[in-house]
Amino acid sequence: MRISNSIARTITQRRALIWCGVAVLTVACVAILVRSLRLDSEVFNVLPGRFSSVQGLRIYDRDFEQTRELTFALLCNPNDVDKLEEFAPVFAERLRQQPWCARVLPGSPMATPEGIRDLQAIAVPLLLNLEPHAFDETMSILQPEKIRDRLQRLRQQIEAGSPRPEFELSFDPLGLITPALKPFAESTVIEQEQPLTSPDRTMRIFLVVTNQKTVSAFECQRLMRRVNEFRAIAAEGWDPESHPGLQILVTGRPAFVSEISLSMRYDVVATLLGSVVLVGIIFFAGFRRWLPLVGMAFCLLLSCLVALTAGQLLFGRLSMISVGFCAILVGLGVDFAILTIGRYHQARADGEPHQQAIATSVAKLGRAIFFGALTTAVGFLALVLSGAMSFSQLGVLIAIGIFVAGLFMCSILFLFVRERHGAVQHDCLFDVVRNYVRWTVRKPAPMLIFSGIALFLLTAIGFSPVPPLRFEASARSLEPKNIRASRALEEIMQKMPVRWEPVLAIVHERNPHELHDYWQKISAHWRRLRSAGKIKNFSTPAALCPSPNWMEANRQRLSAINLQAARETLEQTVDQEGFSRDSFEPAFTLLDDLQHVADQNAPLPNWRTQLPESSSWWFLVDRYFGQDPSLT
C-alpha cells in the first residue's frame, strides 16, 4: 500500500489514535520545557565566538564582579546643585539599607575614615610585595634619627598652619604606608581619572554591588523589580515643587539583561502571534474555511513547540534571539499548508471522496513538500558555520521546525478538514494565476524585458554611491530600542565624557608567582608604549599580585631591622613633640604587625583576608580580579 493511502486511511479511520499521539507529544514537550528551559540573553553570543576579543569579553562579563554591579545616577537642574550635595548622602544611606545591596560607593574611599583605615590594614602585605631595593629604601625610614627628623618636621609644619601634615599624621605617621601604596596608586591611576560627580555638579554617580546569586535573565528581572520599587520612594525628602526635575537613572548589566530579556520576550510573542494572524487572514481569503485555518495555526505552533524542545535538549540553553525563529517558521510553514489544502480542494473539485482526496494531495505534493522542507532546513543549517552561538541555534531551530512542519502539514492538518465540506465551485485566484501563466508562456518577451529592466535598475542603485550603502557592524544595533538602561548610560556618558571604555587584557596563570611575573613584564612593556606615545595610559593589578619570592626575601631583610628600637624612638619623640599617643595608634599597630611578620614561622600576610568585606576599595579591586584570584 502506498504511503499516501496509509496516511489518508489513518487520518480518516483512526482519528482518536492520532489525537492521542498529538496530546502525548504536546505534554512531553511542555514538561521538558517547564523543567529545563533556560533562556540566555547574553548579547556576546550574537558575536562570532572564534575571535579572542569576543572570548575575552565573555570571560570578563561572566567571571568578574562587575556583572552584579549597578550604576545609579542622580541628575538635577543646574539651579539645584547645592540641594543635590545635601541629598546625596541621604540617598547613599538608603541604598545601603536595601536588602539587595551588598556594597555602595558614593565617593572616593580616601575621603572617608573607613577608607583610610582599610588602606592601613593592607599596608604590611603591600610593603613585603615591594621590589627588594624599594623595600630596603622604604624600611630605612625606621632608623631612629629619621623618625625624629620626620616628626619634628611635621610639628614645625603644623605650627606654620599647613593642613597637609595633619592628614599625613592621621594616614601615615611613620611614612611607610605611602611608599607601600605607591605601586598600587601608579597602577590604578587610570581608574582614579573616572569621577563620580559631573563637572557642572548636576550629576552624582553611585556604584552598587548587588547580592544576586546568579546573573540569569529571570534573576535580573526579579532584582530590577525590587530596584524599581526603591526608585519609586528614593526621592523622598526632595521637594519636587521647589526643586523640580530630579531624575534617578539606573544602568548596569542586570538592568540591561532584565530589559532586553523582557523586550525580547514581548517581541517573540508579538511577532509569533502577528505572523499567525497575518498568514491566517491570507489563508482565509484564499479558502474561506475556518477549521483548516485553525488546523494550520495548530500545526505551526506544534512545530514551534517541537523545535524549541529539540533545541533545548541539544543546546541546554537557548538564546533569546534564537527563540525568534517562530515568526520565520510560521512564514515558511504556511506555504506547505496552502499547497496541501489547495491540492485537496482541487481533488474534491474533480469528484474524489474525502479519503481519496487526502491521499491524492499527499501523493502529488508529499514528495515536493518533504524535499522542499529538507532543502530549506539544510540551507538554514548553514548558519551553524557562522561562529555565533545565537545564529547557530537559530539555524538549527528553523531547520528542525520547518522539517517537522512539512510532516505535520501532510498529516495532522487533515484532522481539521471535514468530510462534509463541499468542493470549491469557483476560485477567482486560481483563474488569475491560470491566465497569468498562459500569457507568460505564450508571450515571454514582455515579461523578460520588464524583469530585465527592473533587475538593471536595482543593480545600478545597489552599486551606485548615491544613496550610500552602509552596514551597521556594531553589536549595539542588536539591542532593542527604547531601553531605559541604555538611555541612562548615554546620559551619564554625555555628562561625564571622561568615563571611558578601556581596552582590556586578561591574564590567567597557574600560580601567584607566574601571575606576578607576567604582570610585571606587561607593565614594563606598556610603560615603553606610553613613553613612545602609542597609548595614553594604562592600569594593572601588578601591585596586588603578590610575589612569594619577593615577600620571603623581604621578610628576611625585615628580620634584620631593630623594630623594638624604632618603637622606643617613636614613643620618645611623640612625647617630646607633644603629640597625642592616640593619634599614633596606627603607627604602633603597624610596628607590631611588622614584628609579627618578621617571625619566620608566621604565615605570609594576604591583603585579601585583611581588607574588610564591606570596604569601598573592593570596587577598585574587583575591576582587576575575577572570582578566581588567578584570573586578572
C-alpha positions in Angstrom: 0.0 0.0 0.0 1.3 3.4 -0.9 2.3 5.7 2.0 -0.2 8.4 0.9 -3.1 5.8 1.1 -1.9 4.7 4.5 -1.8 8.3 5.8 -5.3 9.0 4.4 -6.8 5.9 5.9 -5.2 6.5 9.3 -6.4 10.1 9.4 -10.0 9.3 8.4 -10.4 6.0 10.3 -8.1 6.4 13.4 -8.6 10.0 14.3 -8.7 9.2 18.1 -5.3 7.5 17.9 -3.7 10.4 16.1 -5.2 12.9 18.6 -3.8 10.8 21.5 -0.4 10.9 19.9 -0.6 14.6 19.4 -1.6 15.1 23.0 1.3 12.9 24.3 3.8 14.8 22.1 2.4 18.2 23.3 2.5 17.1 27.0 6.0 15.7 26.7 7.3 18.9 25.1 5.7 21.2 27.6 7.0 19.1 30.5 10.6 19.2 29.2 10.4 22.9 28.6 8.9 23.6 32.1 11.7 21.6 33.8 14.7 22.6 31.8 14.1 25.7 29.7 16.9 28.3 30.2 16.9 31.4 28.1 20.2 33.2 27.5 20.0 37.0 27.0 23.8 37.4 26.6 24.5 39.8 23.8 28.0 38.4 23.3 26.5 35.2 21.9 25.5 37.2 18.9 29.2 37.8 18.1 31.5 35.2 16.4 33.0 33.1 19.2 36.2 32.3 17.4 37.7 35.8 18.0 39.9 36.2 21.1 38.4 39.6 21.7 34.9 38.2 22.0 36.2 35.3 24.2 37.8 37.9 26.4 34.7 39.9 26.7 32.7 36.8 27.6 35.2 35.9 30.4 35.1 39.5 31.7 31.4 39.6 31.6 31.0 36.1 33.3 33.7 35.9 35.8 34.2 39.4 37.1 32.3 41.2 39.9 31.0 43.9 37.6 28.3 41.5 36.3 26.5 42.2 39.6 27.1 46.0 39.6 24.5 48.7 39.1 25.2 52.4 38.5 22.8 54.9 40.0 22.9 58.5 38.8 21.1 61.5 40.4 20.5 64.2 37.8 19.2 67.6 38.8 18.7 71.1 37.3 21.7 73.5 37.4 20.0 75.6 40.0 19.7 72.7 42.4 23.3 71.6 42.7 23.6 72.6 46.3 20.4 70.7 47.1 21.9 67.7 45.3 25.0 67.8 47.5 22.8 67.7 50.6 20.6 64.9 49.2 23.4 62.6 48.0 24.4 61.2 51.5 20.7 60.6 52.3 20.3 58.7 49.0 23.5 56.7 49.6 22.3 55.7 53.1 19.0 54.5 51.7 20.9 52.4 49.1 22.9 50.7 51.9 19.7 49.8 53.7 18.2 47.9 50.7 18.2 44.1 51.1 19.6 43.6 47.6 22.5 45.9 48.1 25.9 44.4 49.2 28.2 47.5 48.8 27.8 51.1 47.9 30.5 53.5 46.6 29.1 57.1 46.9 32.5 58.8 46.6 36.3 58.3 46.8 37.3 55.9 49.6 40.2 58.2 50.5 37.6 60.8 51.6 36.3 58.6 54.4 37.9 57.5 57.6 36.9 53.9 56.8 38.7 54.0 53.5 41.9 55.3 55.2 41.7 52.6 57.8 41.2 49.9 55.1 44.4 51.0 53.4 46.3 51.0 56.6 45.1 47.4 57.2 46.8 46.1 54.0 50.0 48.1 54.3 52.1 45.2 55.6 51.5 42.7 52.7 52.0 45.6 50.2 55.2 46.5 51.9 56.5 42.9 51.6 55.5 42.9 48.0 57.8 45.8 47.0 60.8 45.1 44.9 63.7 44.3 47.2 65.7 47.5 46.6 62.5 49.6 47.1 61.8 47.6 50.3 65.2 48.4 51.6 64.8 52.1 50.8 61.4 52.2 52.5 62.4 50.4 55.6 65.4 52.8 56.1 62.7 55.2 57.3 62.6 53.3 60.6 66.1 54.4 61.5 65.8 56.4 64.9 67.2 59.6 63.5 64.9 59.6 60.5 61.9 59.1 62.8 62.9 62.1 64.9 63.5 64.3 61.9 60.2 63.3 60.4 58.1 64.1 63.5 60.0 67.3 64.2 59.4 68.5 60.6 55.7 67.7 60.8 55.4 69.6 64.1 57.0 72.6 62.5 54.7 72.5 59.5 51.6 72.2 61.8 52.7 75.2 63.7 53.2 77.1 60.4 49.5 76.4 59.7 49.8 73.9 56.9 46.9 71.4 56.7 48.9 68.7 54.9 50.9 67.4 57.9 47.7 66.7 59.9 46.4 64.4 57.2 49.9 62.8 56.8 50.0 62.1 60.6 46.5 60.6 60.6 47.1 58.5 57.5 50.8 57.6 57.6 52.6 58.7 60.8 55.8 56.7 60.1 55.9 57.3 56.4 55.8 53.6 55.5 52.3 53.4 54.1 52.8 55.9 51.2 55.8 54.0 49.7 53.9 50.7 50.1 50.9 52.1 48.3 52.9 53.9 45.5 52.9 50.9 43.1 49.2 50.4 43.8 48.4 54.1 43.1 50.6 54.2 40.0 48.9 51.0 38.6 45.4 52.3 39.2 45.9 55.9 38.1 43.6 55.4 35.1 40.8 54.2 37.3 41.1 57.3 39.5 40.5 59.5 36.4 36.9 58.5 36.4 34.9 61.0 38.5 31.7 60.3 40.4 30.5 63.9 40.0 30.0 65.7 36.7 32.0 68.8 36.0 28.8 71.0 36.3 27.8 69.2 39.6 24.4 68.3 38.2 25.0 64.6 38.3 26.2 62.3 41.1 27.2 58.7 40.5 26.7 55.8 43.0 28.2 52.4 42.3 26.3 49.5 43.9 27.2 45.8 44.0 24.1 43.6 44.4 23.8 40.3 46.2 22.0 38.4 43.4 23.1 34.8 43.3 23.1 34.4 39.5 23.1 36.8 36.5 20.4 34.9 34.6 17.6 36.8 32.9 14.9 35.8 35.4 17.1 36.6 38.4 17.9 40.1 36.8 14.2 40.7 36.3 13.4 39.9 39.9 16.2 42.2 41.0 15.2 45.1 38.8 11.6 44.8 40.1 12.9 45.5 43.6 15.2 48.2 42.3 12.3 50.0 40.6 10.3 49.8 43.8 13.2 51.5 45.5 13.4 54.2 42.8 9.7 55.0 43.4 10.4 56.0 47.0 14.1 57.0 46.8 13.3 60.7 46.2 11.5 61.2 49.5 12.9 64.3 51.1 13.4 66.1 47.8 10.8 68.7 47.3 9.6 68.4 43.7 7.7 71.8 43.9 10.6 74.0 44.9 13.3 71.8 43.2 11.7 70.1 40.2 13.5 67.9 37.7 15.3 65.3 39.9 15.9 62.1 37.9 17.1 58.8 39.3 18.8 56.8 36.5 19.9 53.2 36.7 22.1 51.2 34.4 24.4 48.2 34.5 24.5 44.7 33.4 21.5 43.5 35.5 19.4 46.4 34.2 20.3 45.6 30.6 19.7 41.9 30.9 16.3 42.5 32.6 15.1 45.0 30.0 16.5 43.2 27.0 15.1 39.8 28.0 11.6 41.3 28.7 11.7 43.2 25.4 12.8 40.0 23.5 10.0 38.0 25.2 7.5 40.6 24.1 9.0 40.6 20.6 8.8 36.8 20.3 5.2 36.7 21.4 4.2 39.7 19.3 5.9 38.5 16.1 4.6 35.0 16.6 1.0 36.0 17.1 1.3 38.7 14.5 2.6 36.4 11.9 0.0 33.8 12.7 -2.8 36.4 12.4 -1.4 37.8 9.1 -1.0 34.4 7.4 -4.3 33.3 8.8 -6.0 36.3 7.1 -4.3 35.4 3.8 -5.2 31.7 4.2 -8.9 32.5 4.9 -9.0 34.9 2.0 -7.9 32.1 -0.3 -10.0 29.2 1.1 -12.9 30.6 3.0 -12.6 27.9 5.7 -12.3 28.4 9.4 -11.4 24.9 10.6 -8.5 24.4 8.2 -7.2 27.8 9.3 -7.3 26.6 12.9 -5.6 23.4 11.9 -2.8 25.3 10.1 -2.2 27.5 13.2 -2.2 24.5 15.4 0.3 22.6 13.2 2.6 25.7 13.1 2.5 26.2 16.8 3.1 22.5 17.4 6.1 22.6 15.1 7.5 25.6 17.1 7.0 23.6 20.3 8.7 20.5 19.0 11.6 22.6 17.6 12.0 24.5 20.8 12.1 21.3 22.8 14.6 19.7 20.5 16.8 22.8 20.7 16.7 22.9 24.5 17.8 19.2 24.6 20.6 19.9 22.1 22.0 23.1 23.5 20.9 23.1 27.1 20.5 26.9 27.0 18.7 28.8 24.2 19.5 32.4 23.2 16.6 34.9 23.4 17.4 35.9 19.9 17.2 32.3 18.5 13.8 31.9 20.0 12.6 34.4 17.5 12.7 31.6 14.9 9.0 31.1 15.5 8.0 34.0 13.3 10.3 32.8 10.5 8.9 29.3 10.8 5.3 30.5 10.6 6.1 32.3 7.4 7.8 29.3 5.8 5.4 26.6 7.1 2.2 28.3 5.9 3.3 27.6 2.3 3.0 23.8 3.0 -0.5 24.3 4.4 -1.6 26.3 1.4 -0.2 23.7 -1.0 -1.8 20.7 0.6 -5.2 22.3 1.3 -5.2 23.7 -2.2 -4.5 20.3 -3.8 -7.1 18.7 -1.5 -9.8 21.1 -2.7 -8.7 20.5 -6.3 -9.1 16.8 -5.9 -12.6 17.3 -4.3 -13.5 19.5 -7.2 -12.5 16.7 -9.5 -15.1 14.5 -7.8 -12.9 12.4 -5.4 -14.2 11.4 -2.0 -12.7 12.8 1.2 -10.2 10.0 1.9 -9.1 9.7 -1.7 -8.6 13.5 -1.9 -6.3 13.4 1.1 -4.4 10.5 -0.5 -4.1 12.4 -3.8 -2.9 15.6 -2.0 -0.2 13.7 -0.1 0.8 11.6 -3.2 1.0 14.6 -5.5 2.7 17.1 -3.1 4.2 14.9 -0.4 7.5 14.4 -2.1 7.8 18.1 -3.1 7.0 19.2 0.4 9.3 16.7 2.0 12.3 17.7 -0.1 11.3 21.3 -0.1 11.4 21.2 3.7 14.6 19.3 3.7 16.4 21.7 1.4 15.2 24.7 3.4 16.3 23.0 6.6 19.8 22.4 5.1 20.0 26.0 4.0 19.3 27.3 7.5 21.7 24.7 9.0 24.5 26.6 7.2 24.1 29.2 10.0 25.9 26.7 12.2 29.1 27.8 10.4 28.6 31.5 11.4 30.6 31.0 14.6 28.0 33.0 16.6 26.1 30.8 19.1 22.8 32.7 18.7 22.7 32.4 14.9 23.8 28.7 15.1 20.9 28.0 17.4 18.6 30.0 15.1 19.6 27.9 12.1 19.1 24.6 13.9 15.7 25.6 15.4 14.4 26.7 12.0 15.8 23.6 10.3 14.1 21.3 12.8 10.9 23.3 12.8 10.5 23.6 9.1 11.1 19.9 8.6 8.6 19.0 11.3 6.1 21.5 9.9 6.3 19.8 6.5 5.5 16.4 8.1 2.6 17.9 10.1 1.1 19.6 7.1 0.9 16.3 5.3 -0.8 14.5 8.2 -2.2 16.4 11.2 -3.5 19.2 9.2 -6.1 16.9 7.6 -7.6 16.3 11.0 -9.2 19.7 10.7 -10.7 19.1 7.3 -14.2 17.7 7.5 -15.6 15.2 5.0 -18.8 17.2 4.5 -17.0 20.2 3.2 -18.2 20.7 -0.3 -15.9 21.3 -3.2 -14.9 24.8 -4.1 -17.0 25.7 -7.1 -15.2 28.8 -8.3 -11.7 30.0 -7.4 -11.0 33.6 -8.6 -7.4 33.4 -7.5 -6.9 30.2 -9.5 -8.4 31.9 -12.6 -6.0 34.9 -12.2 -2.9 32.6 -11.8 -4.0 30.4 -14.7 -4.4 33.4 -17.0 -1.1 34.8 -15.9 0.7 31.5 -16.7 -0.9 31.2 -20.1 0.1 34.8 -21.0 3.6 34.3 -19.8 4.1 31.0 -21.7 2.6 32.4 -24.9 4.4 35.8 -24.8 7.5 35.5 -22.6 9.3 38.5 -24.2 7.3 41.3 -22.4 7.9 39.7 -19.0 11.6 39.1 -19.7 12.0 42.7 -20.8 10.2 44.1 -17.8 12.2 41.8 -15.4 15.5 42.7 -17.1 14.8 46.4 -16.8 13.8 46.1 -13.1 17.0 44.0 -12.4 19.2 46.5 -14.1 17.7 49.5 -12.2 18.0 47.7 -8.9 21.6 46.7 -9.6 22.5 50.3 -10.6 21.0 51.6 -7.4 22.8 49.0 -5.3 26.3 49.7 -6.7 25.9 53.5 -7.1 27.4 55.8 -4.4 24.1 57.6 -4.1 22.5 56.7 -1.8 25.4 55.2 0.0 25.1 51.6 1.2 26.0 51.3 4.9 26.3 48.2 7.0 25.8 48.5 10.8 28.5 46.4 12.4 28.0 47.5 16.0 26.7 44.9 18.4 24.6 47.7 20.0 22.4 47.7 16.9 21.1 44.3 18.1 19.8 45.9 21.3 16.0 46.6 21.4 15.1 50.2 21.1 14.0 52.4 24.0 15.9 50.5 26.7 15.9 52.7 29.8 19.3 51.3 30.9 20.8 52.3 27.5 19.3 55.8 27.7 20.7 56.2 31.3 24.2 55.1 30.1 24.1 57.6 27.3 23.0 60.4 29.7 25.9 59.5 32.0 28.4 59.4 29.2 27.2 62.8 27.9 27.5 64.4 31.3 30.8 62.6 32.1 32.8 62.2 28.9 35.8 61.2 31.0 34.2 57.9 31.8 35.8 55.8 29.2 35.6 52.2 27.9 39.1 50.8 28.1 40.8 48.1 26.1 41.0 45.0 28.3 43.8 42.5 28.7 43.0 39.3 30.6 45.7 37.1 32.2 45.1 33.7 33.8 48.1 31.9 35.3 48.5 28.8 37.3 50.2 30.2 40.5 50.8 33.5 42.1 54.5 33.6 41.2 53.8 33.3 37.4 50.9 35.7 37.6 53.1 38.3 39.3 56.0 37.9 36.9 53.6 38.1 33.9 52.1 41.4 35.0 55.5 42.8 35.8 56.5 42.1 32.2 53.3 43.6 30.8 53.6 46.7 32.9 57.2 47.3 31.7 56.1 46.9 28.1 53.2 49.3 28.5 55.4 51.9 30.1 57.6 51.8 27.0 54.5 52.2 24.8 53.3 55.1 27.0 56.7 56.8 26.7 56.6 56.4 23.0 53.1 58.0 22.8 51.4 54.9 21.5 49.0 54.6 24.4 47.7 57.3 26.7 47.8 55.4 29.9 47.3 52.0 31.5 46.2 50.4 34.7 47.2 47.0 36.0 46.8 44.8 39.1 50.5 44.3 39.3 50.8 45.8 42.8 48.1 43.5 44.1 49.6 40.3 42.6 51.9 39.0 45.4 55.3 37.5 44.6 56.1 34.8 47.1 59.8 35.1 46.3 59.9 38.9 46.9 57.8 38.6 50.1 60.0 35.9 51.5 63.2 37.8 50.6 61.8 41.0 52.1 60.9 39.1 55.3 64.5 38.0 55.6 65.5 41.7 55.4 62.8 42.7 57.9 64.2 40.3 60.5 67.5 42.2 60.5 65.8 45.5 61.4 65.6 46.5 65.0 61.8 47.2 65.2 61.9 47.5 69.0 64.4 50.4 68.8 62.1 52.1 66.2 59.2 51.7 68.6 61.0 53.2 71.5 62.2 56.1 69.4 58.7 56.7 68.2 57.3 56.7 71.8 60.0 59.1 73.0 59.7 61.5 70.1 55.9 61.6 70.3 56.2 62.6 74.0 58.9 65.2 73.3 57.0 66.8 70.4 53.7 66.9 72.4 51.7 64.7 70.1 48.8 62.6 71.4 49.6 58.9 71.6 46.1 58.0 70.4 46.7 59.7 67.0 49.8 57.5 66.6 47.9 54.2 67.4 48.0 53.1 63.7 51.8 53.6 63.7 52.3 51.3 66.8 49.9 48.8 65.3 52.0 48.8 62.1 55.2 48.1 64.0 53.5 45.3 65.9 52.4 43.7 62.6 55.8 44.0 61.1 57.3 42.4 64.3 54.8 39.5 63.9 55.6 39.0 60.2 59.3 39.0 60.8 58.9 35.7 62.5 59.9 33.0 60.0 57.2 30.7 61.4 54.4 33.1 60.8 52.5 32.8 57.5 52.9 35.5 54.9 50.1 38.1 55.1 47.4 38.2 52.4 45.8 41.5 51.6 42.6 39.8 50.6 41.9 38.5 54.1 42.9 41.8 55.7 40.8 44.1 53.5 37.3 44.2 55.1 34.5 42.7 53.1 32.5 46.0 53.3 35.4 48.1 52.2 34.8 50.5 49.3 38.2 49.6 47.9 36.7 46.4 46.6 35.0 48.4 43.9 38.5 49.1 42.6 39.9 45.6 43.3 37.0 43.9 41.6 37.8 45.7 38.4 41.0 43.7 38.2 40.3 40.3 39.8 37.8 37.7 38.8 36.0 35.3 41.2 39.1 33.1 40.7 42.0 35.2 42.1 44.4 33.9 39.4 42.1 35.4 36.7 43.0 39.1 36.3 
